Each structure stands twice: as C-alpha cells, then as structure tokens.
C-alpha cells in the first residue's frame, strides 16, 4: 500500500495530524475497509517523521476501532461494522465537552510530578466537607484571576464533585417538593432532571438577545416561584451574554421579590471580550454561584466550585454533604489545582480558546444563516433556531448520516417560546472531524429546505 497522507494543520502535534489524516481518509473513502496500511518504518520515512510517532498513531487508531492489527501481517482498515461496534461509527456532537488535547498532553507529566509529592498519601484520607483548604484557596484565586468572580472568597467556597453536584446542593437547600424553579426558556437540560428528582417543576422564561428578560422573571415571581437558575454568560444553549444593566435589573427584581438565584457561570471562561460582573457580585446575599473546570480541563476531573451566601445556608450545605457523601473526592481537584498553581491552566485555557475560535469560525462558515452566532465566537455551543418539528427532522437526518446531536427537546423548557438544535463544537476529535460533521448537518438543513419547497409545489 502506497498511502501517503496529507497532514493538515488541524492538530497541535504530528501524531495528532497523522491520526486526523487517517480518520479523514477512512471517512472520505480513500482508505476502504480491509486496506493494508504501510509498515511503520516505510510511512515514517515517507513523511519524514519518527517511527515511534507512526507506531503510536497506529496503536491509538486500533484502540478507536479504526484499524485491526495482526502480528506478522500488519495493520488493516477495520470494516464499518467493527468501527460501529466500538462506538466509532459516527460523530457525536451532543456532549458539551471541550477539546481535550491540551489537557491530555499535560496529564502524564502532571501525574508523575504529583507522585513525587511526599504528602500524596494524605489524599487517601477523608477531606473536610467543603474540600481541602488549599484547594479552596487555589480555586478562589483562580476565579479572581480569570475575572469570573473578582470577589471570590475561599471561606465561602465549597469544592464539589462537578458543577452538577453544586446545582443539586443549591436546589436541595432552597427548594421543597412542589416548588418551581425558574430558568430560561431553553437551558441546561440537567436543571430539569434535578428538579424532577426533587419533585419540583420548571418554568421557562422568555429571552431576547441578552438572555433572560426581566419582565418575564417579574411575572413568574408574582405567581409564587422563588428560585431562579440562570446562565448569564454564553447561555447554554443559545450562546447569549447578559449585559451589565440587565444583570442589575435581575438582581433588583430578586431583592424586591425575595428570590434566590443559582448562577451557572461555567462558560464565562470562553467570553474574552470583558464579561460583566456576575449576578453574585450584585446580589451576594441571595446568590449561589457555580463554576468549575469541566468546560476547559475536561469533565473527568469532576471538580466544581460553589460559592454560597454568607449565612446559615453555607453550614446547611456542609451538613448535607456529610449526610450524602461524607467527604468530597480529592484526586481530581488536586490535578486541577496543580495546573492552576504551576501555570499549566493558563496554557490550557489559551490553547483551548484558540481551538474553539477556529472551530466556531468553521461552523459559521459551513452553516451560514442557519446558525445564530454566539456573543463570543469561542463559545463551545452553537444554536440553530428553527421550528420544533423541523428541529426533530433535522436531528433525525443528521443521525442517519452518522451525526449525533442533542435531542431538540432536551434543552427546551418552554417550546412555545423557543426551539432549535444545539451543536457542541468541542466534542469532535479535531477540526477535520468537525468539518465532516458540519457538512452532513448542512446537508440535513438543505433537505429541510428542499422538502419545504416541494410541499409548496
């Protein structure tokens, strides 16, 4: 086999570019199932790269189900059924995760460094319910440094097992069965799952280009609802950013109506144009502020941060943690804090933002007017507004083409106010894979328009 791949600038390393080229050539039919790939040494010589790089890429491709390898015979392109069985038969854009390459490259060295720490064994003991004091101080300093929460205090910060646990703790403290949680008309789908588990209803509130409308909040609060869950910065799924005055207006309504606010600020790390202060800065006495590392370091570290008001509810949360899990995990936060302290976090953030900027531009270029551009082009999710039935049809067509999208009903709290399809741009393995997915989504959108035209005829 004389396969000589074209290495495009779609990954940061030679091995990443070679793996991307292999995946692309298989997807586009240049490498058919059963094709024997060149020996490691031959391909390395042809491309002018190290033989170890080729060996590493072939091994990773085999783990992903792209290749099969037999000692003495070589490496072969796997058939489509085998790749599908391994979960590699399509592209999944339904999970809102960051591109993990930057963090993955640093993880082995970080773990090796941590292994040399003389106090490492202490991590096997129970931690305090709010997390280790060192982790709390590091987390608060990071939130201040990145501009997410300039007033973050370590003594009010709780390290949680991911942001979703922080949400659950806040709702458990604030809500009783039968209560209602207000949120944007389209929101993080987890809010509905948590509410249902706690016996609460969800109320979707109207939005505009800045997100949540104050008048809609005021009307819902007049009906008796007392808890608001909101994503004011790069709102999920719409990518909108709430302006400074809007935040002041929301805080004023919360005070006048005696509301509690659960503020999800996970995506502010992607807003590079100067984000207004969080709602928690305008109404700290009634706001539970949530941040974490999953949207930039990766969800596997399970490291979230909850800043609670300075009252008895802070202690109630600690008692709840003790009752439910007794103590938070420490290994994930240790890795996250190591990166924050040694500067790796800044590098990971910078590289991830650059990658998301390229992916965001690619998505707007491929999808054009079908997409609603987010308030910052680095936003990891992209909203395609369309009627509810069309959203279901487009999602089904995309799935038949091998692209998994978030079910349209998942983020929509009130379908009478908003509907559409969310794309998670960070979930693709690389830009080449994202480009293939976007092309298939564009075809699904074109099919929608063709069907509409035929219906008129």
C-alpha positions in Angstrom: 0.0 0.0 0.0 1.4 3.4 -1.0 -0.8 5.5 1.2 0.8 8.9 1.8 -1.5 11.1 3.9 -1.7 14.8 3.7 -1.0 16.2 7.2 -3.2 19.3 7.6 -2.7 21.9 10.3 -5.7 20.7 12.3 -3.9 19.4 15.4 -1.1 20.7 17.6 1.2 17.6 17.2 2.5 15.5 14.3 0.8 12.4 15.8 -2.5 14.3 16.1 -2.3 15.5 12.5 -1.5 11.9 11.3 -4.4 10.4 13.3 -6.6 13.1 11.8 -5.5 12.3 8.3 -6.1 8.6 8.8 -9.6 9.3 10.2 -10.3 11.7 7.3 -9.2 9.3 4.6 -11.2 6.5 6.0 -14.3 8.7 6.4 -14.0 10.0 2.8 -13.4 6.6 1.2 -9.7 7.0 0.2 -9.0 4.1 2.6 -11.5 1.3 2.2 -12.2 -1.5 4.7 -9.6 -4.2 4.6 -6.9 -1.9 3.1 -3.4 -2.8 4.4 -1.5 0.3 5.7 2.2 0.8 5.0 4.7 -0.6 7.5 5.6 1.8 10.3 9.1 2.3 9.0 8.0 3.0 5.4 5.4 5.5 6.4 7.8 7.3 8.8 10.4 7.5 6.1 7.9 8.8 3.5 6.6 11.5 5.8 9.9 12.4 7.4 8.7 11.7 10.9 9.8 9.3 13.7 8.9 5.7 13.6 7.6 6.0 17.1 5.1 8.5 16.0 3.7 6.2 13.4 3.6 3.3 16.0 1.8 5.5 18.5 -0.8 6.6 15.9 -1.5 3.1 14.6 -2.0 1.9 18.2 -4.4 4.7 19.0 -6.3 4.1 15.8 -6.7 0.4 16.7 -8.0 1.4 20.1 -10.6 3.6 18.5 -11.7 0.8 16.2 -10.3 2.3 13.0 -7.7 -0.4 12.4 -7.1 -4.0 13.2 -3.6 -5.3 13.7 -2.2 -8.8 13.4 1.4 -9.7 14.4 3.3 -10.6 11.2 0.6 -9.4 8.9 0.4 -5.7 9.6 -2.4 -3.1 10.2 -5.6 -3.0 8.2 -8.5 -0.6 8.0 -11.4 -2.0 10.0 -14.7 -2.7 8.4 -17.6 -0.3 9.1 -19.5 -2.8 11.3 -16.5 -3.3 13.6 -16.0 0.5 14.0 -19.6 1.0 14.8 -19.4 -1.7 17.5 -16.6 0.1 19.1 -18.6 3.3 19.1 -16.6 5.0 16.3 -19.1 4.7 13.6 -20.3 8.3 13.8 -19.6 11.7 15.2 -21.2 12.7 18.5 -21.8 16.5 18.8 -24.4 16.1 21.6 -22.0 16.4 24.6 -20.8 19.8 25.6 -17.2 19.0 26.3 -14.0 20.9 25.4 -11.4 19.7 23.0 -9.2 17.7 25.4 -5.9 17.6 23.6 -4.3 20.4 25.5 -5.1 18.9 28.9 -4.4 15.3 27.8 -0.9 16.2 26.7 -0.1 17.6 30.2 -1.8 15.0 32.3 1.0 12.3 32.3 3.7 14.7 33.4 1.4 16.2 36.0 0.6 12.8 37.5 4.3 11.9 37.6 5.0 15.2 39.3 2.3 14.6 41.9 3.6 11.1 42.5 6.8 12.6 43.9 5.0 14.7 46.5 5.8 13.5 50.0 2.3 14.3 51.2 0.5 12.4 48.4 -0.7 9.7 50.7 -2.8 12.2 52.7 -5.2 12.4 49.8 -6.4 8.9 50.7 -7.9 10.3 54.0 -11.3 12.0 54.3 -11.4 15.6 53.3 -13.5 18.3 55.1 -17.0 18.6 53.6 -16.0 21.9 51.9 -12.9 20.4 50.4 -9.2 20.8 51.3 -8.4 24.3 52.4 -5.5 24.5 49.9 -7.9 23.6 47.1 -10.4 26.2 48.2 -7.8 28.9 48.3 -6.4 28.0 44.9 -9.9 27.8 43.4 -10.9 31.3 44.8 -7.7 32.8 43.5 -8.3 31.3 40.0 -11.8 32.7 39.8 -10.4 36.1 40.7 -7.5 35.8 38.3 -9.6 34.8 35.2 -12.1 37.6 36.0 -15.0 35.2 36.6 -15.7 36.3 40.2 -13.5 39.2 41.3 -14.8 39.0 44.9 -14.4 35.2 45.3 -13.6 34.2 48.9 -12.1 30.9 49.9 -14.0 30.8 53.1 -17.3 30.8 51.2 -16.2 28.4 48.5 -17.1 24.7 48.5 -15.2 22.2 46.3 -17.8 19.9 44.7 -17.8 16.8 42.6 -18.5 18.7 39.5 -20.9 21.6 38.8 -23.9 19.4 38.7 -23.4 18.4 42.3 -23.2 22.1 43.2 -26.5 22.7 41.4 -28.1 19.8 43.3 -26.9 21.1 46.7 -28.2 24.5 46.0 -31.6 23.3 44.9 -31.8 20.9 47.9 -31.2 23.8 50.3 -33.6 26.2 48.5 -36.5 24.1 47.2 -39.1 21.8 48.6 -41.2 19.2 46.7 -43.9 21.1 44.8 -41.9 24.2 44.4 -41.0 25.6 40.9 -37.6 26.6 39.5 -37.5 29.4 37.0 -35.0 29.4 34.2 -34.5 30.5 30.6 -37.0 29.1 28.0 -34.1 26.9 26.8 -31.5 26.0 29.4 -29.0 23.3 30.6 -31.0 20.1 30.4 -29.7 19.0 33.8 -31.8 21.6 35.6 -35.0 19.7 34.6 -33.5 16.4 35.6 -32.5 17.7 39.0 -35.9 19.4 39.5 -37.8 16.3 38.6 -35.7 14.2 41.1 -36.5 16.7 43.8 -40.2 17.0 43.0 -40.0 20.5 41.5 -41.5 21.9 38.4 -39.5 24.1 35.9 -40.8 27.3 34.4 -39.3 28.6 31.2 -38.9 32.3 30.9 -38.8 34.4 27.7 -35.5 35.6 26.3 -34.1 38.1 23.9 -30.6 38.7 22.6 -29.2 39.3 26.1 -30.8 36.2 27.5 -33.4 36.2 30.3 -36.0 39.0 30.2 -36.5 40.9 33.5 -40.2 41.3 32.9 -40.7 37.6 32.4 -38.9 36.9 35.6 -41.0 39.5 37.5 -44.3 38.0 36.2 -43.2 34.4 37.1 -42.1 35.6 40.6 -45.5 37.2 41.1 -47.0 33.8 40.7 -45.1 32.5 43.7 -41.9 31.0 42.3 -38.9 31.8 44.4 -35.8 30.2 42.8 -34.1 31.2 39.6 -31.4 29.1 37.8 -29.7 31.1 35.1 -26.6 31.1 32.8 -26.0 34.8 32.2 -22.7 34.3 30.2 -22.7 32.4 27.0 -26.0 30.9 27.9 -26.4 27.2 27.2 -27.7 26.5 24.5 -28.1 30.0 22.9 -24.6 31.5 23.5 -26.0 34.8 24.6 -24.4 37.2 27.2 -26.4 39.2 29.7 -25.3 42.8 29.8 -24.3 44.8 32.9 -27.6 46.7 33.2 -29.7 43.6 32.6 -27.8 41.9 35.5 -28.5 44.8 37.7 -32.2 44.6 36.8 -32.3 40.9 37.5 -30.6 41.5 40.9 -33.1 44.3 41.7 -36.1 42.0 41.0 -34.6 39.3 43.1 -34.4 41.6 46.0 -37.8 43.1 45.6 -39.4 39.7 45.1 -37.2 37.9 47.7 -35.9 35.4 45.1 -32.9 33.1 45.3 -30.5 32.9 42.3 -28.5 29.9 41.3 -25.9 31.3 38.8 -24.2 28.9 36.5 -21.0 30.6 35.2 -19.2 27.6 33.7 -18.9 29.2 30.2 -17.5 32.6 31.3 -14.0 31.2 30.6 -14.8 31.4 26.9 -16.0 35.0 27.0 -12.9 37.0 26.2 -14.4 40.4 25.4 -14.8 41.6 29.0 -17.7 39.9 30.8 -19.8 42.0 33.2 -19.6 41.1 36.9 -21.6 38.0 37.8 -25.0 38.3 39.4 -23.4 37.1 42.6 -21.5 40.4 42.7 -24.8 42.4 42.5 -26.8 40.3 45.0 -24.3 38.2 47.0 -26.7 37.7 49.9 -29.1 35.7 47.7 -27.0 34.1 45.0 -25.4 30.6 44.8 -22.5 31.0 42.3 -21.3 27.9 40.4 -18.1 27.5 38.4 -15.7 24.6 37.7 -13.1 23.0 35.5 -15.1 20.6 33.3 -15.6 23.0 30.4 -11.9 23.6 29.9 -9.8 20.9 31.7 -12.3 18.1 30.9 -15.2 16.6 32.8 -13.3 13.6 34.1 -11.7 15.7 36.9 -15.1 16.2 38.4 -14.1 19.5 40.0 -16.8 22.1 40.7 -16.9 25.2 42.9 -19.9 26.5 44.8 -19.8 29.9 46.5 -22.7 30.2 48.9 -24.2 33.3 50.7 -22.7 34.3 54.0 -25.5 32.9 56.2 -26.6 29.6 57.8 -27.2 28.0 54.3 -23.5 27.6 53.9 -23.4 25.3 57.0 -26.5 23.5 55.9 -24.8 22.6 52.7 -21.8 21.2 54.6 -24.2 19.1 56.7 -25.9 17.9 53.5 -22.6 16.8 52.0 -21.7 15.0 55.2 -25.0 13.2 55.1 -24.8 12.2 51.5 -21.2 11.5 50.5 -19.4 12.3 53.8 -16.4 13.9 52.0 -15.6 15.1 48.5 -13.1 13.4 46.3 -9.6 15.0 46.3 -7.7 13.5 43.3 -9.4 15.5 40.6 -9.2 18.8 42.4 -5.5 18.1 43.2 -4.8 17.8 39.4 -6.8 20.9 38.7 -5.1 22.9 41.4 -1.7 21.7 40.3 -2.4 23.1 36.9 -3.7 26.4 38.3 -0.6 26.8 40.5 2.1 25.9 38.0 0.7 27.9 35.1 -0.5 24.9 33.1 -4.1 26.1 33.5 -3.3 29.4 31.7 -1.7 27.5 28.8 -4.6 25.0 28.6 -7.1 27.9 28.6 -5.2 29.8 25.9 -4.9 26.8 23.7 -8.5 25.7 24.1 -9.7 29.2 23.4 -7.7 29.4 20.2 -9.0 26.0 19.1 -12.6 26.9 19.9 -12.2 30.2 17.9 -11.1 28.2 14.9 -14.0 25.7 15.3 -16.5 28.5 15.8 -15.5 30.2 12.7 -15.6 26.9 10.8 -19.1 26.3 11.9 -20.4 29.7 10.9 -18.7 29.4 7.6 -20.2 26.0 6.8 -23.7 26.6 8.2 -24.2 30.3 7.3 -27.5 31.9 8.1 -28.9 28.7 9.7 -26.7 29.4 12.8 -27.3 32.1 15.4 -23.8 33.5 16.1 -23.0 33.4 19.8 -22.0 36.5 21.7 -18.3 35.3 21.6 -17.0 33.3 18.7 -15.2 31.0 21.1 -18.4 29.7 22.6 -18.3 25.9 22.7 -22.0 25.5 21.7 -23.9 26.8 18.6 -27.6 27.4 18.4 -29.6 26.7 15.2 -33.0 28.3 15.7 -35.9 26.6 13.9 -39.5 25.4 14.5 -39.8 22.4 16.8 -40.9 19.9 14.1 -38.1 20.9 11.8 -35.6 20.6 14.6 -36.7 17.0 15.2 -36.4 16.2 11.5 -33.0 17.8 11.0 -31.7 15.9 14.1 -33.1 12.6 12.6 -31.5 13.3 9.2 -28.2 14.0 10.9 -28.4 10.8 12.9 -28.9 8.8 9.7 -25.8 10.5 8.3 -23.8 9.4 11.4 -24.0 12.6 13.4 -25.5 12.5 16.9 -26.9 15.9 18.1 -28.6 16.9 21.3 -32.3 15.9 21.2 -34.1 19.2 20.4 -36.5 18.7 23.4 -33.6 18.2 25.9 -32.7 21.9 26.5 -36.1 23.4 25.8 -38.1 24.2 28.9 -41.0 26.0 27.1 -41.3 25.0 23.5 -43.9 27.8 22.9 -41.1 30.3 23.4 -38.1 28.8 21.7 -37.0 25.8 19.7 -33.9 24.7 17.7 -30.9 22.5 17.6 -27.7 22.7 19.7 -24.3 21.8 18.3 -21.4 21.1 20.7 -18.4 22.2 18.7 -15.8 20.9 21.2 -16.9 17.3 21.1 -15.4 16.5 17.7 -12.0 14.8 17.9 -10.4 17.6 15.7 -11.3 20.2 13.1 -11.4 17.7 10.3 -13.9 15.6 12.0 -15.9 18.7 12.9 -15.8 19.8 9.3 -17.2 16.4 8.1 -20.0 16.7 10.7 -20.9 20.2 9.7 -21.1 19.3 6.1 -23.5 16.5 6.9 -25.5 18.8 9.1 -25.6 21.4 6.3 -27.0 18.6 4.0 -29.6 17.8 6.6 -30.6 21.5 6.6 -30.7 21.7 2.8 -33.0 18.6 2.9 -35.3 20.6 5.1 -35.5 23.5 2.7 -36.0 21.1 -0.3 -38.9 19.4 1.5 -40.4 22.8 2.2 -40.2 23.8 -1.4 -41.7 20.5 -2.6 -44.6 21.0 -0.1 -45.4 24.4 -1.7 -45.3 22.8 -5.2 
